[in-house]
Amino acid sequence: MELTAITKPFHELTPLELYAILRLRNEIFVVEQNCVFQDADNKDQGCHHLMLFQAEELVAYARLVPASLTYPELSIGRIVTSRKVRGSGIGRILMEHAIEQTYKLFGKGPIRIGAQLYATSFYKKFGFVPDGPVYDEDGIDHIQMLIPA
């Protein structure tokens, strides 16, 4: 399983890369999770975008968010893997790259995420700890999690 990891700021994304990102996010967040929400939230333009390609197909993605855009802390959002590769370890590879790239781009500091509640044990493997109450976001239980400084 050969993967190619690419991280780019929004303005450097090609039209094909942007299309692949939006397609994967919609495939999982809107269709699979049956969640109608505004994915295009005007934050993408201020973020870097981590893409994992297998051959020519985008199979995993994360949005790397600078401090103060979503939370006071650094953040990683829109974390998504294609159904085709689930269970293969690509989610772990994605998160390792996402944390590493976030620190490389924005410097070392706490990282906050809004995690779907069912995935908390996955994120704990990377040093995230629950930080706040469970809340409903678009009909799905979430919890903020934090990698402390």
N, CA, C and O of each residue as an XYZ file, in Angstrom:
596
protein
N       0.843     -1.168      0.000
C       0.000      0.000      0.000
C       0.894      1.239      0.000
O       1.412      1.634      1.045
N       1.073      1.843     -1.153
C       1.895      3.034     -1.250
C       1.019      4.272     -1.172
O       0.054      4.416     -1.922
N       1.369      5.165     -0.254
C       0.629      6.403     -0.064
C       1.514      7.595     -0.390
O       2.720      7.576     -0.142
N       0.908      8.617     -0.942
C       1.591      9.880     -1.166
C       0.900     10.925     -0.314
O      -0.305     11.141     -0.441
N       1.666     11.577      0.557
C       1.128     12.624      1.423
C       1.507     13.981      0.841
O       2.672     14.232      0.532
N       0.528     14.837      0.698
C       0.736     16.192      0.183
C       0.037     17.161      1.122
O      -1.126     16.967      1.476
N       0.756     18.212      1.524
C       0.169     19.273      2.333
C       0.350     20.585      1.595
O       1.458     20.934      1.186
N      -0.754     21.312      1.426
C      -0.709     22.582      0.706
C      -1.635     23.600      1.363
O      -2.660     23.239      1.942
N      -1.260     24.895      1.265
C      -2.231     25.915      1.640
C      -3.331     25.964      0.579
O      -3.138     25.499     -0.544
N      -4.462     26.517      0.935
C      -5.619     26.540      0.052
C      -5.303     27.109     -1.333
O      -5.703     26.537     -2.346
N      -4.592     28.222     -1.376
C      -4.354     28.898     -2.649
C      -3.446     28.117     -3.602
O      -3.340     28.464     -4.779
N      -2.790     27.065     -3.100
C      -1.945     26.240     -3.966
C      -2.639     24.958     -4.428
O      -2.084     24.219     -5.242
N      -3.831     24.685     -3.927
C      -4.555     23.484     -4.354
C      -4.916     23.601     -5.830
O      -5.332     24.662     -6.296
N      -4.754     22.503     -6.558
C      -5.214     22.490     -7.940
C      -6.731     22.293     -7.943
O      -7.293     21.833     -6.950
N      -7.386     22.630     -9.030
C      -8.829     22.364     -9.099
C      -9.156     20.887     -8.874
O     -10.165     20.577     -8.240
N      -8.331     19.976     -9.375
C      -8.584     18.545     -9.185
C      -8.424     18.135     -7.724
O      -9.200     17.321     -7.224
N      -7.425     18.690     -7.033
C      -7.242     18.384     -5.611
C      -8.414     18.914     -4.796
O      -8.947     18.209     -3.939
N      -8.816     20.156     -5.062
C      -9.944     20.728     -4.324
C     -11.213     19.917     -4.562
O     -11.974     19.663     -3.628
N     -11.439     19.515     -5.797
C     -12.611     18.692     -6.105
C     -12.554     17.373     -5.333
O     -13.557     16.942     -4.764
N     -11.383     16.733     -5.315
C     -11.233     15.454     -4.605
C     -11.499     15.627     -3.108
O     -12.134     14.774     -2.489
N     -11.019     16.721     -2.528
C     -11.254     17.001     -1.102
C     -12.747     17.153     -0.827
O     -13.293     16.508      0.068
N     -13.396     18.009     -1.602
C     -14.822     18.256     -1.380
C     -15.646     16.999     -1.627
O     -16.622     16.739     -0.923
N     -15.251     16.230     -2.619
C     -15.972     14.991     -2.927
C     -15.873     14.002     -1.760
O     -16.881     13.432     -1.344
N     -14.649     13.796     -1.228
C     -14.464     12.860     -0.118
C     -15.199     13.353      1.129
O     -15.863     12.563      1.801
N     -15.092     14.631      1.446
C     -15.789     15.159      2.620
C     -17.298     14.986      2.479
O     -17.970     14.601      3.436
N     -17.830     15.264      1.306
C     -19.275     15.096      1.093
C     -19.685     13.632      1.121
O     -20.733     13.285      1.665
N     -18.852     12.771      0.531
C     -19.157     11.332      0.502
C     -19.332     10.774      1.909
O     -20.232      9.972      2.159
N     -18.469     11.201      2.826
C     -18.507     10.650      4.183
C     -19.424     11.468      5.094
O     -20.338     10.913      5.704
N     -19.195     12.768      5.192
C     -19.923     13.574      6.167
C     -21.388     13.779      5.799
O     -22.248     13.785      6.681
N     -21.684     13.947      4.530
C     -23.063     14.228      4.127
C     -23.819     12.945      3.789
O     -24.899     12.697      4.325
N     -23.250     12.130      2.897
C     -23.967     10.947      2.414
C     -23.905      9.798      3.432
O     -24.944      9.331      3.899
N     -22.690      9.343      3.778
C     -22.571      8.187      4.681
C     -23.168      8.472      6.060
O     -23.881      7.638      6.617
N     -22.874      9.650      6.606
C     -23.352      9.966      7.954
C     -24.719     10.636      7.942
O     -25.244     11.016      8.989
N     -25.287     10.778      6.756
C     -26.628     11.331      6.592
C     -26.782     12.632      7.377
O     -27.712     12.797      8.166
N     -25.843     13.551      7.138
C     -25.788     14.795      7.888
C     -25.786     15.971      6.920
O     -24.828     16.180      6.175
N     -26.861     16.725      6.942
C     -26.937     17.909      6.095
C     -26.335     19.076      6.868
O     -26.870     19.491      7.896
N     -25.221     19.603      6.367
C     -24.564     20.732      7.029
C     -23.781     21.523      5.992
O     -23.547     21.051      4.879
N     -23.381     22.728      6.368
C     -22.637     23.601      5.466
C     -21.152     23.275      5.591
O     -20.472     23.800      6.473
N     -20.652     22.415      4.718
C     -19.246     22.019      4.748
C     -18.341     23.184      4.354
O     -17.288     23.378      4.960
N     -18.733     23.949      3.359
C     -17.947     25.106      2.917
C     -18.199     26.243      3.902
O     -19.143     27.018      3.747
N     -17.336     26.331      4.921
C     -17.567     27.229      6.057
C     -16.656     28.457      6.069
O     -16.558     29.146      7.085
N     -15.997     28.729      4.955
C     -15.081     29.874      4.827
C     -13.847     29.770      5.712
O     -13.176     30.774      5.952
N     -13.535     28.571      6.201
C     -12.297     28.371      6.959
C     -11.208     27.733      6.092
O     -10.020     27.886      6.374
N     -11.612     27.020      5.043
C     -10.631     26.327      4.196
C      -9.546     27.266      3.679
O      -8.380     26.881      3.589
N      -9.926     28.494      3.339
C      -8.987     29.435      2.740
C      -7.835     29.793      3.676
O      -6.754     30.148      3.204
N      -8.039     29.708      4.981
C      -6.996     30.036      5.951
C      -6.235     28.834      6.479
O      -5.423     28.964      7.395
N      -6.494     27.663      5.905
C      -5.913     26.414      6.407
C      -4.938     25.794      5.416
O      -4.851     26.195      4.256
N      -4.213     24.808      5.912
C      -3.444     23.918      5.054
C      -4.240     22.620      4.942
O      -5.037     22.290      5.821
N      -4.016     21.898      3.861
C      -4.823     20.724      3.561
C      -3.907     19.528      3.344
O      -3.082     19.512      2.430
N      -4.072     18.526      4.205
C      -3.279     17.301      4.139
C      -4.075     16.251      3.386
O      -5.183     15.883      3.774
N      -3.482     15.782      2.304
C      -4.138     14.790      1.451
C      -3.273     13.542      1.381
O      -2.065     13.630      1.165
N      -3.889     12.384      1.564
C      -3.204     11.108      1.368
C      -3.804     10.441      0.138
O      -4.992     10.120      0.100
N      -2.964     10.243     -0.853
C      -3.384      9.607     -2.095
C      -2.856      8.186     -2.167
O      -1.720      7.912     -1.781
N      -3.687      7.292     -2.661
C      -3.290      5.930     -2.989
C      -3.472      5.854     -4.505
O      -4.592      5.913     -5.013
N      -2.356      5.723     -5.212
C      -2.359      5.886     -6.662
C      -2.862      7.300     -6.940
O      -2.285      8.260     -6.430
N      -3.904      7.451     -7.722
C      -4.425      8.787     -8.058
C      -5.641      9.163     -7.219
O      -6.227     10.225     -7.425
N      -6.029      8.303     -6.272
C      -7.257      8.520     -5.518
C      -6.990      9.080     -4.130
O      -6.147      8.565     -3.396
N      -7.717     10.144     -3.772
C      -7.647     10.686     -2.424
C      -8.369      9.721     -1.486
O      -9.566      9.481     -1.638
N      -7.634      9.168     -0.512
C      -8.232      8.183      0.392
C      -8.334      8.684      1.833
O      -9.028      8.082      2.654
N      -7.642      9.789      2.141
C      -7.720     10.344      3.496
C      -7.352     11.823      3.432
O      -6.596     12.262      2.566
N      -7.908     12.570      4.371
C      -7.745     14.023      4.327
C      -7.906     14.601      5.732
O      -8.654     14.068      6.552
N      -7.198     15.693      5.998
C      -7.404     16.472      7.220
C      -7.106     17.938      6.938
O      -6.221     18.269      6.149
N      -7.853     18.797      7.587
C      -7.663     20.246      7.475
C      -6.838     20.698      8.674
O      -7.217     20.447      9.818
N      -5.722     21.357      8.421
C      -4.808     21.820      9.459
C      -5.092     23.304      9.702
O      -4.926     24.139      8.812
N      -5.520     23.608     10.918
C      -6.108     24.907     11.217
C      -5.207     25.701     12.163
O      -4.855     25.218     13.239
N      -4.833     26.920     11.763
C      -4.022     27.740     12.664
C      -4.820     28.167     13.895
O      -6.051     28.141     13.898
N      -4.096     28.556     14.929
C      -4.737     29.044     16.157
C      -5.624     30.238     15.833
O      -5.313     31.046     14.957
N      -6.728     30.332     16.554
C      -7.681     31.441     16.496
C      -8.634     31.404     15.299
O      -9.487     32.284     15.187
N      -8.523     30.432     14.410
C      -9.478     30.349     13.306
C     -10.733     29.594     13.746
O     -11.850     30.029     13.468
N     -10.550     28.471     14.428
C     -11.684     27.714     14.972
C     -11.685     27.777     16.495
O     -12.712     28.055     17.115
N     -10.531     27.519     17.083
C     -10.339     27.543     18.535
C      -9.157     28.458     18.841
O      -8.407     28.815     17.932
N      -8.976     28.844     20.110
C      -7.770     29.618     20.449
C      -6.490     28.825     20.144
O      -5.451     29.405     19.825
N      -6.581     27.495     20.247
C      -5.436     26.622     20.004
C      -5.356     26.233     18.520
O      -6.275     26.500     17.746
N      -4.259     25.609     18.148
C      -4.158     24.950     16.849
C      -5.262     23.908     16.767
O      -5.807     23.496     17.791
N      -5.593     23.483     15.557
C      -6.652     22.490     15.426
C      -6.440     21.651     14.173
O      -5.754     22.054     13.234
N      -7.044     20.487     14.191
C      -7.115     19.606     13.027
C      -8.590     19.293     12.838
O      -9.267     18.893     13.785
N      -9.089     19.471     11.633
C     -10.502     19.253     11.404
C     -10.777     18.516     10.115
O      -9.867     18.219      9.341
N     -12.057     18.223      9.896
C     -12.516     17.527      8.690
C     -11.681     16.257      8.448
O     -11.334     15.936      7.312
N     -11.373     15.554      9.527
C     -10.575     14.321      9.463
C     -11.442     13.236      8.848
O     -12.509     12.912      9.370
N     -10.976     12.674      7.729
C     -11.835     11.743      7.004
C     -11.005     10.706      6.254
O      -9.958     11.015      5.686
N     -11.498      9.473      6.269
C     -10.907      8.411      5.450
C     -12.004      7.790      4.597
O     -13.156      7.681      5.018
N     -11.629      7.393      3.412
C     -12.562      6.727      2.512
C     -12.960      5.371      3.086
O     -12.153      4.692      3.721
N     -14.195      4.991      2.857
C     -14.651      3.660      3.292
C     -13.789      2.556      2.705
O     -13.617      1.501      3.316
N     -13.247      2.798      1.518
C     -12.455      1.783      0.818
C     -11.208      1.362      1.578
O     -10.702      0.258      1.378
N     -10.705      2.239      2.453
C      -9.433      1.949      3.125
C      -9.561      1.799      4.637
O      -8.556      1.633      5.327
N     -10.768      1.855      5.150
C     -10.932      1.743      6.602
C     -10.455      0.380      7.089
O     -10.658     -0.646      6.440
N      -9.820      0.407      8.245
C      -9.292     -0.828      8.820
C      -7.905     -1.170      8.321
O      -7.335     -2.182      8.729
N      -7.346     -0.339      7.437
C      -6.028     -0.621      6.855
C      -4.898      0.109      7.572
O      -3.730     -0.095      7.239
N      -5.218      0.955      8.550
C      -4.197      1.730      9.248
C      -3.981      3.121      8.663
O      -3.159      3.884      9.170
N      -4.707      3.456      7.605
C      -4.518      4.767      6.980
C      -4.993      5.892      7.902
O      -4.430      6.986      7.861
N      -6.002      5.655      8.722
C      -6.441      6.665      9.687
C      -5.330      7.028     10.659
O      -5.144      8.200     10.987
N      -4.595      6.026     11.117
C      -3.458      6.260     12.023
C      -2.380      7.059     11.306
O      -1.834      8.013     11.861
N      -2.073      6.670     10.073
C      -1.062      7.386      9.287
C      -1.491      8.831      9.070
O      -0.674      9.746      9.181
N      -2.768      9.041      8.761
C      -3.293     10.386      8.562
C      -3.078     11.232      9.805
O      -2.574     12.351      9.706
N      -3.451     10.720     10.975
C      -3.332     11.504     12.202
C      -1.869     11.782     12.561
O      -1.546     12.878     13.018
N      -0.989     10.809     12.361
C       0.432     11.039     12.630
C       0.959     12.169     11.755
O       1.653     13.063     12.238
N       0.628     12.127     10.465
C       1.045     13.191      9.543
C       0.406     14.521      9.928
O       1.069     15.559      9.903
N      -0.875     14.497     10.284
C      -1.591     15.732     10.608
C      -0.967     16.434     11.810
O      -0.772     17.650     11.786
N      -0.656     15.687     12.849
C      -0.047     16.286     14.046
C       1.340     16.824     13.706
O       1.682     17.950     14.068
N       2.129     16.021     13.016
C       3.487     16.423     12.624
C       3.461     17.692     11.757
O       4.228     18.624     11.996
N       2.585     17.721     10.760
C       2.505     18.871      9.859
C       1.962     20.115     10.568
O       2.400     21.229     10.283
N       1.019     19.933     11.483
C       0.486     21.066     12.242
C       1.599     21.738     13.025
O       1.711     22.963     13.014
N       2.426     20.949     13.708
C       3.553     21.512     14.454
C       4.570     22.156     13.516
O       5.100     23.226     13.815
N       4.841     21.518     12.400
C       5.819     22.052     11.442
C       5.349     23.398     10.877
O       6.149     24.324     10.741
N       4.081     23.507     10.553
C       3.544     24.718      9.944
C       3.328     25.853     10.929
O       3.609     27.010     10.616
N       2.828     25.529     12.127
C       2.366     26.564     13.049
C       3.156     26.627     14.356
O       2.895     27.497     15.187
N       4.110     25.730     14.551
C       4.866     25.688     15.792
C       4.201     24.778     16.814
O       3.032     24.414     16.685
N       4.973     24.423     17.829
C       4.488     23.513     18.867
C       3.484     24.230     19.748
O       3.667     25.401     20.084
N       2.443     23.541     20.117
C       1.429     24.102     20.992
C       0.303     23.118     21.159
O       0.306     22.062     20.527
N      -0.661     23.441     21.999
C      -1.793     22.538     22.169
C      -2.588     22.437     20.865
O      -2.658     23.393     20.093
N      -3.179     21.274     20.634
C      -4.035     21.047     19.467
C      -5.401     20.614     19.974
O      -5.509     19.659     20.744
N      -6.455     21.321     19.540
C      -7.827     21.006     19.937
C      -8.587     20.486     18.719
O      -8.436     20.994     17.608
N      -9.406     19.464     18.952
C     -10.289     18.949     17.897
C     -11.705     18.827     18.443
O     -11.913     18.723     19.651
N     -12.657     18.842     17.548
C     -14.037     18.511     17.866
C     -14.277     17.113     17.335
O     -14.543     16.939     16.146
N     -14.186     16.116     18.197
C     -14.229     14.706     17.784
C     -15.635     14.139     17.885
O     -16.376     14.445     18.820
N     -15.991     13.314     16.919
C     -17.222     12.557     17.072
C     -17.013     11.619     18.262
O     -15.968     10.980     18.384
N     -18.011     11.544     19.131
C     -17.868     10.843     20.407
C     -17.407      9.398     20.240
O     -16.596      8.916     21.031
N     -17.912      8.698     19.220
C     -17.537      7.295     19.039
C     -16.037      7.118     18.762
O     -15.503      6.024     18.945
N     -15.355      8.185     18.322
C     -13.947      8.070     17.924
C     -12.968      8.494     19.014
O     -11.769      8.584     18.750
N     -13.445      8.757     20.235
C     -12.541      9.264     21.271
C     -11.395      8.303     21.577
O     -10.269      8.748     21.801
N     -11.653      7.007     21.592
C     -10.563      6.061     21.895
C      -9.494      6.094     20.805
O      -8.312      5.918     21.099
N      -9.888      6.314     19.567
C      -8.922      6.447     18.468
C      -8.017      7.657     18.719
O      -6.794      7.544     18.627
N      -8.602      8.800     19.032
C      -7.810     10.021     19.215
C      -6.947      9.973     20.468
O      -5.890     10.603     20.510
N      -7.377      9.241     21.487
C      -6.565      9.106     22.709
C      -5.209      8.477     22.393
O      -4.232      8.763     23.085
N      -5.125      7.637     21.375
C      -3.867      6.990     20.981
C      -2.815      8.007     20.552
O      -1.626      7.686     20.529
N      -3.226      9.217     20.215
C      -2.307     10.254     19.739
C      -2.056     11.330     20.789
O      -1.420     12.345     20.509
N      -2.560     11.102     22.000
C      -2.335     12.038     23.088
C      -3.474     12.998     23.352
O      -3.366     13.849     24.235
N      -4.568     12.884     22.607
C      -5.727     13.743     22.862
C      -6.448     13.271     24.117
O      -6.578     12.071     24.357
N      -6.916     14.229     24.916
C      -7.715     13.920     26.100
C      -9.039     14.688     25.995
O      -9.063     15.813     25.495
N     -10.133     14.089     26.462
C     -11.413     14.807     26.441
C     -11.295     16.115     27.210
O     -10.649     16.162     28.257
N     -11.913     17.179     26.701
C     -11.803     18.488     27.330
C     -13.116     19.237     27.152
O     -13.222     20.140     26.322
N     -14.110     18.853     27.940
C     -15.408     19.514     27.873
C     -16.531     18.505     27.799
O     -16.298     17.299     27.711
N     -17.747     19.006     27.835
C     -18.918     18.117     27.804
C     -19.223     17.631     26.390
O     -18.759     18.202     25.403
N     -20.005     16.574     26.320
C     -20.509     16.084     25.039
C     -21.515     17.110     24.515
O     -22.321     17.646     25.275
N     -21.458     17.374     23.217
C     -22.386     18.318     22.607
C     -22.872     17.766     21.275
O     -22.223     16.920     20.661
N     -24.016     18.256     20.845
C     -24.600     17.839     19.579
C     -24.146     18.796     18.484
O     -24.299     20.012     18.603
N     -23.591     18.237     17.429
C     -23.251     19.031     16.252
C     -23.868     18.352     15.044
O     -23.449     17.264     14.647
N     -24.855     18.994     14.469
C     -25.534     18.469     13.280
C     -26.112     17.076     13.516
O     -26.094     16.232     12.620
N     -26.630     16.836     14.734
C     -27.264     15.561     15.040
C     -26.313     14.438     15.431
O     -26.740     13.293     15.581
N     -25.026     14.750     15.600
C     -24.023     13.740     15.970
C     -23.346     14.193     17.261
O     -22.936     15.348     17.372
N     -23.224     13.275     18.255
C     -22.551     13.597     19.510
C     -21.061     13.816     19.264
O     -20.393     12.999     18.631
N     -20.556     14.938     19.779
C     -19.162     15.310     19.676
C     -18.609     15.638     21.059
O     -19.365     15.839     22.010
N     -17.298     15.689     21.157
C     -16.640     16.152     22.359
C     -15.330     16.831     21.928
O     -14.641     16.350     21.028
N     -14.999     17.945     22.576
C     -13.700     18.542     22.292
C     -12.626     17.720     22.971
O     -12.792     17.238     24.091
N     -11.513     17.574     22.258
C     -10.359     16.853     22.796
C      -9.122     17.722     22.571
O      -9.085     18.535     21.647
N      -8.121     17.545     23.413
C      -6.971     18.418     23.398
C      -5.678     17.628     23.598
O      -5.597     16.758     24.466
N      -4.674     17.942     22.789
C      -3.314     17.530     23.108
C      -2.740     18.719     23.867
O      -2.530     19.778     23.275
N      -2.480     18.568     25.168
C      -1.971     19.706     25.942
C      -0.583     20.142     25.452
O       0.111     19.397     24.759
N      -0.207     21.345     25.823
C       1.104     21.888     25.405
C       2.234     21.070     25.998
O       3.404     21.371     25.761
